[in-house]
Amino acid sequence: IAEKNWNICKYFFNYGDVGNFTGKLAHKFGLKFGPEGLLYPFRNFRGSLSQNILISKDPKKIFEFLGLDFDRYNAGFSSIEETFDFIINSKYFNIDNFIYENLNSIDRKRNAKRKGYNQFLKYVNKHNNSLPSFTNFKKKDKYIEDIDRFFPESKLLEKLELLKQKDAENKLMSERFNGSLIMQRMPNLKGKELGDAITNFKKKHGENWRRYV
């Protein structure tokens, strides 16, 4: 772990699966919580992860935003059940966000191997009738302004605007300059040779290659 993340990573790794569970709460807001802090994943026009925008490394603010009791966390836990109650007591807790059926395949396989995660699901099922369940969630993109207001130091809106502008440029370039278009003019170029030709073209013109497209 990089030294700059030493403090926040404790709040992710300590107490078994607490960090993992906290990440599930963050996910409903379109965020990720991990050893680097709270992040906003920006996806490009292709749907691929382009950049993780740092929202915060302040554990107190992160927990407050996610409806978790920071003082309770710092008091420590004497049993695994206490860690479960800590997550359940978030005002945003909803078991639907944790059950396997609602996880993607990678997350489902990963968590199925975690003893603590399975114990948590059994614990929740045992007390299901008495558990709180927040259901008034918005679409993830509707939380962007809320996140920016709560974490103004992140400059989320400003950074997103710049990334969106850059992504729009990349999309336009992709439509003007891609393998399919090149093959229409040069059908003999395929596979590795096609890839090499595109790479060499960009190297030849450097950062200004878009001007020639």
Secondary structure in CASP SS format (residue, H / E / C, confidence):
PFRMAT SS
TARGET T0000
AUTHOR 0000-0000-0000
METHOD secondary structure of the structure
MODEL  1
I C 1.00
A C 1.00
E H 1.00
K H 1.00
N H 1.00
W H 1.00
N H 1.00
I H 1.00
C H 1.00
K H 1.00
Y H 1.00
F H 1.00
F H 1.00
N C 1.00
Y C 1.00
G C 1.00
D C 1.00
V H 1.00
G H 1.00
N H 1.00
F H 1.00
T H 1.00
G H 1.00
K H 1.00
L H 1.00
A H 1.00
H H 1.00
K C 1.00
F C 1.00
G C 1.00
L C 1.00
K E 1.00
F E 1.00
G E 1.00
P C 1.00
E C 1.00
G E 1.00
L E 1.00
L E 1.00
Y E 1.00
P E 1.00
F E 1.00
R E 1.00
N C 1.00
F C 1.00
R C 1.00
G C 1.00
S C 1.00
L E 1.00
S E 1.00
Q E 1.00
N E 1.00
I E 1.00
L E 1.00
I E 1.00
S E 1.00
K C 1.00
D C 1.00
P H 1.00
K H 1.00
K H 1.00
I H 1.00
F H 1.00
E H 1.00
F H 1.00
L C 1.00
G C 1.00
L C 1.00
D C 1.00
F H 1.00
D H 1.00
R H 1.00
Y H 1.00
N H 1.00
A H 1.00
G C 1.00
F C 1.00
S C 1.00
S C 1.00
I H 1.00
E H 1.00
E H 1.00
T H 1.00
F H 1.00
D H 1.00
F H 1.00
I H 1.00
I H 1.00
N C 1.00
S C 1.00
K C 1.00
Y C 1.00
F C 1.00
N C 1.00
I H 1.00
D H 1.00
N H 1.00
F C 1.00
I C 1.00
Y H 1.00
E H 1.00
N H 1.00
L C 1.00
N C 1.00
S H 1.00
I H 1.00
D H 1.00
R H 1.00
K H 1.00
R H 1.00
N H 1.00
A H 1.00
K C 1.00
R C 1.00
K H 1.00
G H 1.00
Y H 1.00
N H 1.00
Q H 1.00
F H 1.00
L H 1.00
K H 1.00
Y H 1.00
V H 1.00
N H 1.00
K H 1.00
H C 1.00
N H 1.00
N H 1.00
S H 1.00
L C 1.00
P C 1.00
S C 1.00
F C 1.00
T C 1.00
N C 1.00
F C 1.00
K C 1.00
K C 1.00
K H 1.00
D H 1.00
K H 1.00
Y H 1.00
I H 1.00
E H 1.00
D H 1.00
I H 1.00
D H 1.00
R H 1.00
F H 1.00
F C 1.00
P H 1.00
E H 1.00
S H 1.00
K C 1.00
L H 1.00
L H 1.00
E H 1.00
K H 1.00
L H 1.00
E H 1.00
L H 1.00
L H 1.00
K H 1.00
Q H 1.00
K H 1.00
D H 1.00
A H 1.00
E H 1.00
N H 1.00
K H 1.00
L H 1.00
M H 1.00
S H 1.00
E H 1.00
R H 1.00
F C 1.00
N C 1.00
G H 1.00
S H 1.00
L H 1.00
I H 1.00
M H 1.00
Q H 1.00
R H 1.00
M C 1.00
P C 1.00
N C 1.00
L C 1.00
K C 1.00
G H 1.00
K H 1.00
E H 1.00
L H 1.00
G H 1.00
D H 1.00
A H 1.00
I H 1.00
T H 1.00
N H 1.00
F H 1.00
K H 1.00
K H 1.00
K H 1.00
H H 1.00
G H 1.00
E H 1.00
N H 1.00
W H 1.00
R H 1.00
R H 1.00
Y H 1.00
V C 1.00
END
